[in-house]
């Protein structure tokens, strides 16, 4: 399984975590904060595993779009008008592979 596929699977698995938190009766804000934090942790972990020069391109794109190398903060998302539910949904959905060609994305370990 490629590195990208492992990342995507880990991100998608956050949906089940969010569902479990809902079943436990946690409010949307608590769920959003938890899955957003875990998504950022996963992002950092997989970026650290990504070989150069691809890692640098990914980080540069993330900084260009979100203003920092870690992706959007909760404050940024809320400032953009995102609801807690929208933050949960986006944290559990992998975005497109960025900063690399399709051959590079397919070839990552």
C-alpha positions in Angstrom: 0.0 0.0 0.0 1.4 3.4 -0.9 2.1 6.1 1.6 -0.7 8.2 0.1 -3.2 5.3 0.4 -2.2 4.7 4.0 -2.8 8.4 4.7 -6.2 8.4 3.0 -7.3 5.3 4.9 -6.2 6.9 8.2 -8.1 10.1 7.4 -11.3 8.2 6.4 -11.1 6.2 9.6 -11.7 9.4 11.5 -15.3 9.3 10.3 -15.9 6.2 12.5 -14.2 7.9 15.4 -16.6 10.9 14.9 -19.6 8.6 14.7 -18.6 6.9 18.0 -18.2 10.3 19.7 -21.7 11.2 18.4 -23.1 8.0 19.8 -21.5 8.8 23.1 -23.4 12.1 23.1 -20.5 14.5 22.7 -21.4 17.9 21.2 -20.4 18.8 17.7 -17.8 21.3 18.8 -15.9 18.7 20.9 -16.1 16.2 18.0 -14.8 18.8 15.5 -11.9 19.8 17.8 -10.9 16.2 18.4 -11.0 15.0 14.8 -9.5 18.2 13.5 -6.6 17.8 15.9 -6.1 14.2 14.9 -6.2 15.1 11.2 -3.5 17.6 11.7 -1.5 15.0 13.6 -1.9 12.5 10.8 -0.9 15.2 8.3 2.3 16.0 10.1 3.1 12.3 10.6 2.7 11.4 6.9 4.5 14.6 5.7 7.4 13.5 7.8 7.5 10.2 6.0 7.2 11.7 2.6 10.5 11.9 0.7 12.1 15.0 -0.6 11.5 17.0 -2.8 7.8 16.0 -2.7 7.6 16.9 1.0 8.8 20.5 0.4 6.3 21.0 -2.4 3.4 19.8 -0.2 4.5 22.0 2.6 4.9 25.0 0.3 1.4 24.5 -1.1 0.0 24.1 2.4 1.6 27.4 3.5 0.4 29.2 0.4 -3.2 28.0 0.9 -3.5 28.1 4.7 -0.7 30.4 5.9 1.1 27.7 7.8 2.6 24.3 7.2 0.1 22.4 9.3 -3.1 23.1 7.4 -6.1 25.2 8.4 -6.6 25.9 12.1 -10.0 25.7 13.8 -10.0 29.5 14.1 -9.4 29.9 10.3 -12.2 27.5 9.5 -14.6 29.1 11.9 -13.6 32.5 10.6 -14.5 31.3 7.1 -18.0 30.5 8.4 -17.6 26.7 8.7 -20.0 25.0 11.0 -18.7 22.4 13.5 -20.4 19.7 11.3 -18.6 21.0 8.2 -15.3 20.9 10.1 -16.0 17.3 11.1 -16.8 16.3 7.6 -13.8 18.0 6.1 -11.4 16.5 8.7 -12.6 13.0 7.8 -12.3 13.5 4.0 -8.8 13.3 2.4 -8.2 16.1 0.0 -6.5 15.7 -3.4 -2.9 14.8 -3.5 -1.0 18.1 -3.8 2.5 19.1 -4.7 3.1 16.1 -6.8 2.5 14.6 -10.2 0.3 11.6 -10.5 3.4 9.4 -11.1 5.0 10.7 -7.8 1.7 10.2 -5.9 1.5 6.6 -7.1 5.1 5.9 -6.4 5.2 7.0 -2.8 6.0 4.1 -0.5 
